């Protein structure tokens, strides 16, 4: 199975900040990576797929980049509703695997 | 509006069986591959099983292979997961998720609210 490693595991930030989260795959996955946002008691929500494609309805302050083994999610101008846990997921091969999550907390 | 509602979770003893269902609405169910994903505080998110749109191709995670069976009824817009020989480590919140297929990759664009499976004696 492809292992997905996210860093950091948590980050403290303030409204208006720029936040970046990284995700590393244990082997090359081309651009086949997605990012999800999950709030407590809710299901994950797809934000970005194929590394940089913004899912319909997702604000443009979310962006993704990377290819091969190294990827990043950037939230520019952090909003109150963005405090949540973020997961990466490789879509390259079965079983699709997720990172362990990065919690974005209020500073 | 796309909606998926899981049901069938509950408390079961180790070695027991449980059948999860997912009722889908708001989209043409028969056109989409579907997936079961589970989540635990310890192991995080784990893909359990997937089934193609026609229901004739399935995949299972090694951890559940031989114990779980995924199926679908496109006439009833329903996805199912038959779980047998349940173990403590199968205890999780189980989500059904719709597959977003982009080029050769699978992602999950809509999720249900989840159904909780508790395995305990």
Interface residues (C-beta under 8 A of the other chain):
Chain A: X32 X34 X36 X42 X43 X44 X45 X46 X49 X50 X53 X55 X87 X89 X91 X92 X94 X95 X96 X97 X98 X99 X100 X101
Chain B: X35 X44 X45 X46 X47 X50 X59 X61 X62 X95 X100 X102 X103 X104 X105 X106 X107 X108 X109 X111 X112 X113 X114
